[in-house]
């Protein structure tokens, strides 16, 4: 007691109250740690706001596309060469992609032959940049023509349906994200079709049926190691096994999906085991008390109760796989894909790879498409994570 009083300081002589001076130091350290965590959170939110704000500012302009009203002549000359369909002064103003469609329009509608019509056509990407007040490269004579068209209300911005209904294109104004979205859906369907049942079955075996031994320890160590391997190594594994060994078509959604399945498998196993552990042991004991076998207890009681947690982990793993680019680049899913794939064996690309391709293009119009593609990808990822949270809240059982 004497030693204890030596370490304490007296607060009140009247009431004989003592306090420990080290408490003040400890409270000070706690406040510093609290302020540090708050500062870190604020910095994270600020950087996130800057990133999202920059993407919204750059990507919002991709929602609109410039169109120009010009006279188009449909005759034999324009059927042989689309450059003959409009006046020469409009050749650098109208999009080449729109001009290439003129011969097909004549073949599909013979009534257009030998007629001249004033129609709205897709404008060149440099004209679009001019209308959006961005940097552009336009010759002086073309700039005068554009300004005359603008004065006569023959230039206008419309909703960019092309971005959502077309695939990639070498002309920026005609490029879209549809083929990448379809390729992404196909790839993720293949990935979950293989990863989900194998991952859940592995988790059920390790958690419910395996006995402690070298084999179980070997599996657990390897699963934990696979979860920490860089994603690009899974791409090399997919290249070596699925393409070189089994001869599957390169750049296909099948190869990409199987590669992502290998990468997602450890995440599903770990999250499924955690969900199975969360089911109380009393559920299993009650089943055994009623005379059920272990298979019946797991199949009819444990697995249904753990299913919300299993689905949550699987969806989060799916969302992570959706944002991967490196393994898919290795298996060739960064190819130029203008048309949407119809089967998993056709060449396809995914949204992260499409965004990566656009980011490396020199034209200024691809910058806004890159930002718009990132916003679409973030929207899908946030939706998947929100759906995972919804599933957990809806089916979660509180014991």
VOPAGU-2260 file (C-alpha; in pm, 1 decimal, decimal comma):
REM VOPAGU-2260
SITE   aa  ch    i         X         Y         Z
SITE  UNK   A    0       0,0       0,0       0,0
SITE  UNK   A    1     291,9     227,8      76,7
SITE  UNK   A    2     443,0     164,0    -267,4
SITE  UNK   A    3     108,4     230,2    -434,4
SITE  UNK   A    4      69,6     567,3    -265,0
SITE  UNK   A    5     418,8     666,5    -376,2
SITE  UNK   A    6     307,9     632,2    -740,8
SITE  UNK   A    7      -8,9     835,6    -688,3
SITE  UNK   A    8     -54,6    1207,8    -652,1
SITE  UNK   A    9    -296,2    1365,0    -411,5
SITE  UNK   A   10    -587,3    1554,6    -567,1
SITE  UNK   A   11    -768,0    1669,3    -253,1
SITE  UNK   A   12    -614,8    1691,2      91,8
SITE  UNK   A   13    -957,0    1715,5     251,0
SITE  UNK   A   14   -1105,2    1402,9      87,4
SITE  UNK   A   15    -771,7    1219,4      69,7
SITE  UNK   A   16    -818,4    1142,5    -309,5
SITE  UNK   A   17    -527,9    1019,8    -520,0
SITE  UNK   A   18    -477,5     973,6    -897,4
SITE  UNK   A   19    -224,2     799,7   -1122,4
SITE  UNK   A   20     -14,1    1049,4   -1329,9
SITE  UNK   A   21      34,7     785,8   -1603,0
SITE  UNK   A   22    -338,2     802,5   -1680,1
SITE  UNK   A   23    -295,9    1149,8   -1826,4
SITE  UNK   A   24     -24,4    1023,6   -2059,9
SITE  UNK   A   25    -234,2     726,9   -2165,2
SITE  UNK   A   26    -538,8     945,6   -2234,3
SITE  UNK   A   27    -317,1    1176,9   -2439,4
SITE  UNK   A   28    -191,3     887,4   -2651,4
SITE  UNK   A   29    -548,3     767,2   -2701,2
SITE  UNK   A   30    -652,7    1112,7   -2825,0
SITE  UNK   A   31    -356,4    1125,4   -3064,4
SITE  UNK   A   32    -448,2     783,6   -3204,2
SITE  UNK   A   33    -812,2     890,4   -3238,4
SITE  UNK   A   34    -716,8    1209,2   -3427,2
SITE  UNK   A   35    -481,0    1007,8   -3648,1
SITE  UNK   A   36    -755,1     765,4   -3750,6
SITE  UNK   A   37   -1000,7    1049,2   -3815,5
SITE  UNK   A   38    -741,0    1231,6   -4026,8
SITE  UNK   A   39    -671,5     915,4   -4227,1
SITE  UNK   A   40   -1043,5     868,4   -4289,2
SITE  UNK   A   41   -1083,6    1230,7   -4399,1
SITE  UNK   A   42    -787,9    1204,4   -4638,6
SITE  UNK   A   43    -932,4     882,5   -4785,9
SITE  UNK   A   44   -1272,1    1044,5   -4838,7
SITE  UNK   A   45   -1112,4    1355,1   -4993,4
SITE  UNK   A   46    -907,1    1151,2   -5239,5
SITE  UNK   A   47   -1212,0     937,8   -5323,4
SITE  UNK   A   48   -1419,1    1251,2   -5383,6
SITE  UNK   A   49   -1145,2    1396,6   -5607,1
SITE  UNK   A   50   -1125,7    1072,7   -5806,5
SITE  UNK   A   51   -1501,3    1038,7   -5849,4
SITE  UNK   A   52   -1540,0    1409,2   -5924,1
SITE  UNK   A   53   -1272,1    1396,0   -6190,9
SITE  UNK   A   54   -1432,0    1087,6   -6349,7
SITE  UNK   A   55   -1777,8    1247,4   -6344,5
SITE  UNK   A   56   -1651,0    1572,6   -6498,0
SITE  UNK   A   57   -1459,9    1393,7   -6773,9
SITE  UNK   A   58   -1713,3    1118,1   -6833,0
SITE  UNK   A   59   -2034,2    1320,6   -6823,9
SITE  UNK   A   60   -1960,3    1474,3   -7163,6
SITE  UNK   A   61   -1954,7    1126,0   -7321,4
SITE  UNK   A   62   -2331,4    1109,3   -7269,0
SITE  UNK   A   63   -2372,0    1357,7   -7556,7
SITE  UNK   A   64   -2248,6    1331,4   -7915,4
SITE  UNK   A   65   -2243,0    1595,9   -8190,8
SITE  UNK   A   66   -2442,6    1554,0   -8511,9
SITE  UNK   A   67   -2423,5    1764,3   -8828,0
SITE  UNK   A   68   -2688,3    1825,5   -9093,5
SITE  UNK   A   69   -2552,6    1789,4   -9448,9
SITE  UNK   A   70   -2676,9    1713,6   -9799,0
SITE  UNK   A   71   -2619,8    1351,6   -9899,5
SITE  UNK   A   72   -2635,1    1243,8  -10262,6
SITE  UNK   A   73   -2724,4     882,1  -10329,3
SITE  UNK   A   74   -2605,2     772,8  -10675,3
SITE  UNK   A   75   -2368,8     530,5  -10848,3
SITE  UNK   A   76   -2065,6     737,1  -10748,8
SITE  UNK   A   77   -2153,4     732,9  -10380,0
SITE  UNK   A   78   -2227,2     360,3  -10407,1
SITE  UNK   A   79   -1871,4     298,2  -10526,8
SITE  UNK   A   80   -1706,9     554,9  -10297,7
SITE  UNK   A   81   -1871,6     698,9   -9988,5
SITE  UNK   A   82   -1652,9    1011,3  -10019,2
SITE  UNK   A   83   -1860,0    1114,4  -10322,1
SITE  UNK   A   84   -2182,5    1123,3  -10120,3
SITE  UNK   A   85   -2124,8    1464,0   -9957,4
SITE  UNK   A   86   -1964,5    1790,0  -10060,2
SITE  UNK   A   87   -1585,4    1794,7  -10023,8
SITE  UNK   A   88   -1595,9    2069,6   -9761,7
SITE  UNK   A   89   -1787,8    1835,4   -9527,6
SITE  UNK   A   90   -1553,5    1534,9   -9558,6
SITE  UNK   A   91   -1350,5    1634,5   -9250,4
SITE  UNK   A   92   -1662,8    1730,3   -9056,2
SITE  UNK   A   93   -1877,8    1421,1   -9099,2
SITE  UNK   A   94   -1761,8    1101,8   -8927,4
SITE  UNK   A   95   -1599,1     844,4   -9153,8
SITE  UNK   A   96   -1797,5     574,3   -8976,4
SITE  UNK   A   97   -2122,6     745,1   -9080,2
SITE  UNK   A   98   -2002,5     792,8   -9438,5
SITE  UNK   A   99   -1914,5     423,2   -9470,2
SITE  UNK   A  100   -2278,5     336,3   -9402,3
SITE  UNK   A  101   -2404,9     523,3   -9711,6
SITE  UNK   A  102   -2336,2     240,6   -9964,2
SITE  UNK   A  103   -2517,8      -3,4   -9735,0
SITE  UNK   A  104   -2812,6     236,2   -9711,2
SITE  UNK   A  105   -2838,7     241,4  -10089,0
SITE  UNK   A  106   -2823,1    -139,5  -10112,6
SITE  UNK   A  107   -3088,9    -178,5   -9842,3
SITE  UNK   A  108   -3321,2      87,1   -9987,8
SITE  UNK   A  109   -3318,7     121,7  -10367,8
SITE  UNK   A  110   -3558,2     417,9  -10349,1
SITE  UNK   A  111   -3269,0     633,8  -10227,0
SITE  UNK   A  112   -3087,3     599,7  -10559,7
SITE  UNK   A  113   -3049,7     926,9  -10753,0
SITE  UNK   A  114   -3184,9    1137,8  -10466,2
SITE  UNK   A  115   -3035,2    1414,2  -10253,5
SITE  UNK   A  116   -3149,6    1447,7   -9895,7
SITE  UNK   A  117   -3064,5    1684,1   -9610,0
SITE  UNK   A  118   -3001,7    1448,8   -9317,3
SITE  UNK   A  119   -2837,0    1450,2   -8976,6
SITE  UNK   A  120   -2512,6    1253,7   -8960,8
SITE  UNK   A  121   -2261,6    1173,2   -8690,3
SITE  UNK   A  122   -1991,4    1441,4   -8669,1
SITE  UNK   A  123   -1617,1    1380,6   -8654,6
SITE  UNK   A  124   -1457,4    1351,2   -8311,4
SITE  UNK   A  125   -1268,0    1680,8   -8356,0
SITE  UNK   A  126   -1596,1    1859,0   -8427,1
SITE  UNK   A  127   -1741,0    1697,8   -8116,4
SITE  UNK   A  128   -1445,3    1823,4   -7911,9
SITE  UNK   A  129   -1499,7    2173,7   -8053,3
SITE  UNK   A  130   -1867,2    2167,3   -7954,1
SITE  UNK   A  131   -1773,5    2054,4   -7601,8
SITE  UNK   A  132   -1508,5    2327,4   -7562,9
SITE  UNK   A  133   -1219,5    2081,8   -7546,7
SITE  UNK   A  134    -887,8    2088,7   -7727,6
SITE  UNK   A  135    -931,7    2014,2   -8098,3
SITE  UNK   A  136    -726,6    1993,1   -8418,7
SITE  UNK   A  137    -923,5    2150,6   -8701,6
SITE  UNK   A  138    -794,8    2330,8   -9009,6
SITE  UNK   A  139    -892,9    2695,0   -9055,3
SITE  UNK   A  140   -1109,4    2631,8   -9361,5
SITE  UNK   A  141   -1293,4    2348,6   -9183,2
SITE  UNK   A  142   -1333,4    2563,5   -8872,7
SITE  UNK   A  143   -1504,5    2834,4   -9079,2
SITE  UNK   A  144   -1741,3    2573,6   -9224,1
SITE  UNK   A  145   -1820,1    2444,3   -8875,6
SITE  UNK   A  146   -1892,9    2794,0   -8748,0
SITE  UNK   A  147   -2126,2    2857,0   -9043,5
SITE  UNK   A  148   -2308,4    2531,2   -8971,4
SITE  UNK   A  149   -2338,1    2628,4   -8606,6
SITE  UNK   A  150   -2486,4    2967,8   -8696,0
SITE  UNK   A  151   -2744,5    2798,1   -8918,6
SITE  UNK   A  152   -2838,2    2551,0   -8640,1
SITE  UNK   A  153   -2705,5    2257,8   -8837,6
SITE  UNK   A  154   -2488,0    2136,5   -8551,3
SITE  UNK   A  155   -2640,5    1993,3   -8237,0
SITE  UNK   A  156   -2557,7    1761,6   -7946,1
SITE  UNK   A  157   -2775,1    1458,0   -7883,4
SITE  UNK   A  158   -2782,6    1173,1   -7634,4
SITE  UNK   A  159   -2498,2     935,6   -7719,2
SITE  UNK   A  160   -2681,2     609,3   -7782,3
SITE  UNK   A  161   -2378,5     480,6   -7974,1
SITE  UNK   A  162   -2176,3     446,6   -7652,5
SITE  UNK   A  163   -2430,6     198,5   -7513,0
SITE  UNK   A  164   -2528,8      18,4   -7836,5
SITE  UNK   A  165   -2200,2     -27,9   -8026,1
SITE  UNK   A  166   -1870,2    -205,7   -7970,4
SITE  UNK   A  167   -1518,5     -72,1   -8000,8
SITE  UNK   A  168   -1417,1     127,2   -8309,2
SITE  UNK   A  169   -1107,4     289,5   -8453,5
SITE  UNK   A  170   -1306,7     610,8   -8489,8
SITE  UNK   A  171   -1359,3     757,7   -8139,7
SITE  UNK   A  172   -1703,4     901,0   -8206,1
SITE  UNK   A  173   -1836,0     557,4   -8309,3
SITE  UNK   A  174   -1687,0     356,5   -8021,1
SITE  UNK   A  175   -1906,9     202,0   -7753,5
SITE  UNK   A  176   -1892,9     -32,2   -7457,5
SITE  UNK   A  177   -2168,7    -281,0   -7547,5
SITE  UNK   A  178   -1940,8    -561,7   -7669,6
SITE  UNK   A  179   -1723,2    -525,8   -7356,8
SITE  UNK   A  180   -2030,6    -540,8   -7131,1
SITE  UNK   A  181   -2159,4    -856,5   -7300,9
SITE  UNK   A  182   -1812,2   -1011,4   -7284,5
SITE  UNK   A  183   -1792,6    -925,0   -6915,4
SITE  UNK   A  184   -2127,2   -1089,1   -6841,6
SITE  UNK   A  185   -2027,9   -1405,7   -7032,2
SITE  UNK   A  186   -1687,9   -1422,7   -6862,6
SITE  UNK   A  187   -1831,3   -1379,7   -6513,7
SITE  UNK   A  188   -2104,8   -1637,6   -6579,0
SITE  UNK   A  189   -1840,8   -1892,7   -6679,8
SITE  UNK   A  190   -1628,6   -1801,0   -6376,4
SITE  UNK   A  191   -1913,1   -1842,9   -6126,5
SITE  UNK   A  192   -2042,3   -2157,1   -6297,8
SITE  UNK   A  193   -1712,8   -2328,9   -6220,8
SITE  UNK   A  194   -1584,8   -2146,2   -5910,7
SITE  UNK   A  195   -1902,7   -2140,8   -5700,5
SITE  UNK   A  196   -1986,7   -2516,1   -5679,4
SITE  UNK   A  197   -1621,5   -2621,5   -5651,1
SITE  UNK   A  198   -1546,5   -2356,2   -5387,4
SITE  UNK   A  199   -1853,5   -2434,3   -5175,7
SITE  UNK   A  200   -1794,2   -2809,7   -5199,5
SITE  UNK   A  201   -1432,2   -2762,1   -5091,8
SITE  UNK   A  202   -1537,3   -2546,5   -4797,6
SITE  UNK   A  203   -1800,0   -2801,1   -4686,9
SITE  UNK   A  204   -1546,4   -3083,9   -4701,9
SITE  UNK   A  205   -1277,4   -2895,4   -4508,4
SITE  UNK   A  206   -1516,5   -2762,0   -4245,4
SITE  UNK   A  207   -1757,1   -3052,7   -4195,3
SITE  UNK   A  208   -1603,5   -3379,7   -4310,7
SITE  UNK   A  209   -1222,7   -3360,6   -4308,9
SITE  UNK   A  210   -1025,4   -3480,0   -4008,4
SITE  UNK   A  211    -722,6   -3301,3   -3873,0
SITE  UNK   A  212    -417,0   -3436,3   -4050,0
SITE  UNK   A  213    -141,5   -3361,7   -4295,8
SITE  UNK   A  214    -378,0   -3370,0   -4592,9
SITE  UNK   A  215    -612,7   -3109,0   -4441,8
SITE  UNK   A  216    -321,4   -2888,5   -4336,9
SITE  UNK   A  217    -175,6   -2915,1   -4686,0
SITE  UNK   A  218    -505,5   -2803,0   -4843,8
SITE  UNK   A  219    -554,0   -2512,8   -4602,6
SITE  UNK   A  220    -199,1   -2383,4   -4652,8
SITE  UNK   A  221    -233,1   -2397,3   -5030,9
SITE  UNK   A  222    -574,2   -2226,5   -5029,8
SITE  UNK   A  223    -439,7   -1943,7   -4813,6
SITE  UNK   A  224    -135,8   -1909,9   -5039,8
SITE  UNK   A  225    -350,9   -1901,3   -5353,4
SITE  UNK   A  226    -549,2   -1609,6   -5208,2
SITE  UNK   A  227    -224,2   -1406,5   -5183,5
SITE  UNK   A  228     -82,4   -1484,2   -5531,0
SITE  UNK   A  229     -67,0   -1185,7   -5776,5
SITE  UNK   A  230    -347,2   -1200,3   -6029,7
SITE  UNK   A  231    -114,4   -1192,0   -6330,5
SITE  UNK   A  232      17,9   -1536,3   -6232,4
SITE  UNK   A  233    -332,6   -1676,8   -6272,4
SITE  UNK   A  234    -324,4   -1535,5   -6625,1
SITE  UNK   A  235      -2,5   -1724,7   -6695,7
SITE  UNK   A  236    -160,9   -2037,4   -6548,4
SITE  UNK   A  237    -467,0   -1996,5   -6770,7
SITE  UNK   A  238    -245,1   -1943,5   -7075,3
SITE  UNK   A  239     -43,6   -2256,3   -7000,4
SITE  UNK   A  240    -334,0   -2487,5   -6912,8
SITE  UNK   A  241    -644,8   -2376,1   -7101,3
SITE  UNK   A  242    -485,5   -2242,5   -7420,4
SITE  UNK   A  243    -156,2   -2426,6   -7466,9
SITE  UNK   A  244    -252,2   -2760,1   -7307,3
SITE  UNK   A  245    -624,0   -2797,2   -7384,7
SITE  UNK   A  246    -626,2   -2585,9   -7702,4
SITE  UNK   A  247    -919,7   -2364,6   -7606,4
SITE  UNK   A  248    -981,2   -2057,4   -7827,1
SITE  UNK   A  249    -769,9   -1758,6   -7729,4
SITE  UNK   A  250    -947,0   -1436,0   -7627,3
SITE  UNK   A  251   -1271,2   -1626,3   -7562,1
SITE  UNK   A  252   -1500,2   -1575,5   -7265,2
SITE  UNK   A  253   -1455,2   -1944,5   -7182,1
SITE  UNK   A  254   -1079,8   -1908,2   -7124,9
SITE  UNK   A  255   -1121,6   -1576,7   -6944,5
SITE  UNK   A  256   -1395,6   -1716,8   -6721,7
SITE  UNK   A  257   -1195,0   -2024,7   -6627,6
SITE  UNK   A  258    -893,3   -1806,4   -6548,9
SITE  UNK   A  259   -1101,2   -1582,2   -6323,1
SITE  UNK   A  260   -1254,1   -1894,0   -6165,9
SITE  UNK   A  261    -907,3   -2004,9   -6056,9
SITE  UNK   A  262    -846,1   -1661,3   -5907,3
SITE  UNK   A  263   -1186,0   -1638,9   -5733,2
SITE  UNK   A  264   -1183,7   -1994,2   -5597,7
SITE  UNK   A  265    -973,1   -1924,7   -5281,7
SITE  UNK   A  266   -1194,2   -1627,9   -5188,8
SITE  UNK   A  267   -1509,2   -1838,7   -5216,2
SITE  UNK   A  268   -1354,2   -2121,0   -5011,4
SITE  UNK   A  269   -1242,3   -1889,8   -4730,0
SITE  UNK   A  270   -1571,8   -1696,1   -4713,8
SITE  UNK   A  271   -1778,3   -2016,7   -4731,6
SITE  UNK   A  272   -1582,2   -2173,0   -4445,1
SITE  UNK   A  273   -1641,7   -1861,8   -4235,3
SITE  UNK   A  274   -2015,0   -1881,3   -4310,7
SITE  UNK   A  275   -2025,8   -2249,1   -4214,4
SITE  UNK   A  276   -1845,3   -2176,4   -3886,6
SITE  UNK   A  277   -2106,1   -1914,4   -3799,4
SITE  UNK   A  278   -2379,4   -2181,4   -3778,2
SITE  UNK   A  279   -2412,9   -2279,4   -3408,2
SITE  UNK   A  280   -2301,4   -2627,1   -3307,4
SITE  UNK   A  281   -2640,5   -2678,5   -3140,7
SITE  UNK   A  282   -2798,3   -2708,7   -3488,0
SITE  UNK   A  283   -2571,9   -3000,0   -3571,5
SITE  UNK   A  284   -2621,0   -3163,1   -3230,6
SITE  UNK   A  285   -2999,5   -3136,8   -3260,3
SITE  UNK   A  286   -2984,8   -3310,7   -3596,5
SITE  UNK   A  287   -2767,7   -3588,6   -3462,2
SITE  UNK   A  288   -3005,0   -3625,3   -3168,4
SITE  UNK   A  289   -3292,0   -3688,1   -3409,8
SITE  UNK   A  290   -3094,0   -3962,7   -3579,2
SITE  UNK   A  291   -2988,5   -3774,1   -3894,4
SITE  UNK   A  292   -2668,1   -3862,4   -4070,9
SITE  UNK   A  293   -2387,6   -3610,7   -4108,3
SITE  UNK   A  294   -2466,0   -3563,7   -4475,9
SITE  UNK   A  295   -2831,9   -3491,9   -4396,5
SITE  UNK   A  296   -2741,9   -3243,1   -4123,4
SITE  UNK   A  297   -2504,1   -3053,2   -4352,3
SITE  UNK   A  298   -2730,1   -3065,4   -4658,9
SITE  UNK   A  299   -3062,7   -2984,7   -4495,5
SITE  UNK   A  300   -2964,9   -2761,7   -4201,6
SITE  UNK   A  301   -2609,7   -2626,6   -4193,2
SITE  UNK   A  302   -2572,4   -2536,1   -4560,9
SITE  UNK   A  303   -2909,3   -2352,6   -4594,7
SITE  UNK   A  304   -2835,7   -2148,3   -4283,0
SITE  UNK   A  305   -2486,3   -2059,9   -4407,6
SITE  UNK   A  306   -2602,7   -1987,7   -4762,6
SITE  UNK   A  307   -2651,1   -1607,3   -4719,0
SITE  UNK   A  308   -2293,1   -1570,6   -4601,1
SITE  UNK   A  309   -2170,8   -1797,2   -4881,0
SITE  UNK   A  310   -2356,5   -1588,1   -5140,0
SITE  UNK   A  311   -2218,0   -1266,0   -4993,4
SITE  UNK   A  312   -1858,7   -1387,1   -5016,3
SITE  UNK   A  313   -1915,2   -1522,7   -5366,3
SITE  UNK   A  314   -2062,0   -1196,5   -5494,1
SITE  UNK   A  315   -1774,4    -996,9   -5343,3
SITE  UNK   A  316   -1529,1   -1237,3   -5508,4
SITE  UNK   A  317   -1718,4   -1192,3   -5834,5
SITE  UNK   A  318   -1695,9    -814,4   -5803,0
SITE  UNK   A  319   -1321,5    -836,8   -5743,5
SITE  UNK   A  320   -1277,9   -1062,0   -6046,7
SITE  UNK   A  321   -1480,6    -819,3   -6256,4
SITE  UNK   A  322   -1224,3    -544,3   -6201,3
SITE  UNK   A  323    -923,5    -759,0   -6296,1
SITE  UNK   A  324    -731,4    -678,9   -6612,3
SITE  UNK   A  325    -386,1    -837,1   -6583,7
SITE  UNK   A  326    -486,6   -1207,5   -6607,9
SITE  UNK   A  327    -722,7   -1138,0   -6897,4
SITE  UNK   A  328    -455,0    -949,1   -7090,6
SITE  UNK   A  329    -234,4   -1260,2   -7070,5
SITE  UNK   A  330    -506,2   -1480,2   -7224,8
SITE  UNK   A  331    -567,4   -1229,2   -7505,9
SITE  UNK   A  332    -890,6   -1060,0   -7397,9
SITE  UNK   A  333    -756,7    -716,0   -7483,7
SITE  UNK   A  334    -814,4    -769,4   -7856,0
SITE  UNK   A  335   -1003,9    -523,9   -8076,9
SITE  UNK   A  336   -1365,5    -648,9   -8064,5
SITE  UNK   A  337   -1609,6    -432,2   -8265,1
SITE  UNK   A  338   -1896,3    -684,7   -8261,7
SITE  UNK   A  339   -2064,6    -834,7   -7958,1
SITE  UNK   A  340   -1989,2   -1205,5   -7899,7
SITE  UNK   A  341   -2278,2   -1451,4   -7920,3
SITE  UNK   A  342   -2112,0   -1756,9   -7761,9
SITE  UNK   A  343   -1842,2   -1813,7   -7500,3
SITE  UNK   A  344   -1613,2   -1956,5   -7772,0
SITE  UNK   A  345   -1597,5   -1633,0   -7974,1
SITE  UNK   A  346   -1332,3   -1366,0   -7923,5
SITE  UNK   A  347   -1444,1   -1111,2   -7667,1
SITE  UNK   A  348   -1317,8    -845,3   -7430,8
SITE  UNK   A  349   -1421,3    -715,8   -7087,9
SITE  UNK   A  350   -1482,5    -368,4   -6951,1
SITE  UNK   A  351   -1150,3    -328,7   -6761,4
SITE  UNK   A  352    -955,7    -433,7   -7072,7
SITE  UNK   A  353   -1164,9    -199,8   -7290,6
SITE  UNK   A  354   -1098,5      89,6   -7053,4
SITE  UNK   A  355    -727,2       4,8   -7057,0
SITE  UNK   A  356    -729,6      12,7   -7438,6
SITE  UNK   A  357    -909,0     348,1   -7456,9
SITE  UNK   A  358    -672,8     499,5   -7198,9
SITE  UNK   A  359    -378,8     432,6   -7433,6
SITE  UNK   A  360    -538,9     596,0   -7739,4
SITE  UNK   A  361    -398,4     933,7   -7851,6
SITE  UNK   A  362    -730,0    1097,3   -7950,1
SITE  UNK   A  363    -884,5    1335,1   -7696,9
SITE  UNK   A  364   -1231,6    1183,7   -7748,7
SITE  UNK   A  365   -1116,8     856,0   -7596,2
SITE  UNK   A  366   -1044,8    1031,3   -7264,2
SITE  UNK   A  367   -1412,0    1097,3   -7198,8
SITE  UNK   A  368   -1498,8     743,8   -7305,9
SITE  UNK   A  369   -1237,6     607,9   -7066,4
SITE  UNK   A  370   -1391,4     807,1   -6781,4
SITE  UNK   A  371   -1743,8     703,7   -6882,3
SITE  UNK   A  372   -1637,0     338,2   -6896,5
SITE  UNK   A  373   -1488,0     367,3   -6546,4
SITE  UNK   A  374   -1817,2     512,0   -6419,5
SITE  UNK   A  375   -2013,0     223,7   -6574,9
SITE  UNK   A  376   -1772,9     -28,7   -6420,7
SITE  UNK   A  377   -1792,7     140,4   -6078,2
SITE  UNK   A  378   -2172,1     143,4   -6098,9
SITE  UNK   A  379   -2183,4    -230,8   -6163,6
SITE  UNK   A  380   -1929,5    -302,4   -5887,0
SITE  UNK   A  381   -2115,8     -90,0   -5632,5
SITE  UNK   A  382   -2442,6    -257,7   -5734,0
SITE  UNK   A  383   -2293,0    -603,5   -5681,4
SITE  UNK   A  384   -2157,0    -510,3   -5339,0
SITE  UNK   A  385   -2487,8    -350,1   -5240,7
SITE  UNK   A  386   -2667,0    -666,8   -5351,6
SITE  UNK   A  387   -2431,3    -873,0   -5134,2
SITE  UNK   A  388   -2509,3    -653,0   -4832,6
SITE  UNK   A  389   -2881,4    -681,6   -4906,9
SITE  UNK   A  390   -2862,0   -1061,5   -4916,9
SITE  UNK   A  391   -2679,1   -1073,0   -4585,8
SITE  UNK   A  392   -2928,9    -841,8   -4416,0
SITE  UNK   A  393   -3232,6   -1016,7   -4562,6
SITE  UNK   A  394   -3137,8   -1377,8   -4486,3
SITE  UNK   A  395   -2919,5   -1330,1   -4182,2
SITE  UNK   A  396   -3038,0   -1529,7   -3881,9
SITE  UNK   A  397   -2962,2   -1395,0   -3535,5
SITE  UNK   A  398   -2907,1   -1662,8   -3276,7
